[in-house]
C-alpha cells in the first residue's frame, strides 16, 4: 500500500463519523452523518433500508464522503476526502463479522431495538485524498483505487 493509502487507512481507523454525500432522485446533493467501521480504505455503515441515504444509494451508488475533526486553527486541518461506490453487504457471514466490529466500536449499539429493515453498506473507494494543512494550506495527496470501475 502506498503512503497516501496508508495515511487514509490510518486516519479512517482513528475516527468514528463521516459525512456521506449522496444524490437525491431529483439530482440534488444530500449529506448524512454516519458512524462507520473501516478495513483499510473501505468503510461500512448500518442504516435503515427506508432511510433517505439508502434510497439515494439504491438509485445511484456513486457516493463521496469526508472524515475530519474540529480544529482550532486552519493550518492544523487534516482529513480525508473520498469518492467511491456503495453496495449492500449481502453475505450473512460478512454481515455478522461487520456487526461485531460495529458493536466493538459503538458500545451503545447493544441498546438498539431489533430492526429487520437494517442493512449494511460497503463503500469501496475509487479515489481518495489525504488533506494536510500542516504541510501547506490546501495541501492534499491523492490516491487512486482500482477496486471499483
C-alpha positions, 0 to 999 in steps of 0.5 A, a space after each residue: 500500500 502506498 503512503 497516501 493509502 496508508 495515511 487514509 487507512 490510518 486516519 479512517 481507523 482513528 475516527 468514528 463519523 463521516 459525512 456521506 454525500 449522496 444524490 437525491 432522485 431529483 439530482 440534488 446533493 444530500 449529506 448524512 452523518 454516519 458512524 462507520 467501521 473501516 478495513 483499510 480504505 473501505 468503510 461500512 455503515 448500518 442504516 435503515 433500508 427506508 432511510 433517505 441515504 439508502 434510497 439515494 444509494 439504491 438509485 445511484 451508488 456513486 457516493 463521496 464522503 469526508 472524515 475530519 475533526 474540529 480544529 482550532 486553527 486552519 493550518 492544523 486541518 487534516 482529513 480525508 476526502 473520498 469518492 467511491 461506490 456503495 453496495 449492500 453487504 449481502 453475505 450473512 457471514 460478512 454481515 455478522 463479522 461487520 456487526 461485531 466490529 460495529 458493536 466493538 466500536 459503538 458500545 451503545 449499539 447493544 441498546 438498539 431495538 431489533 430492526 429487520 429493515 437494517 442493512 449494511 453498506 460497503 463503500 469501496 473507494 475509487 479515489 481518495 485524498 489525504 488533506 494536510 494543512 500542516 504541510 501547506 494550506 490546501 495541501 492534499 495527496 491523492 490516491 487512486 483505487 482500482 477496486 471499483 470501475 
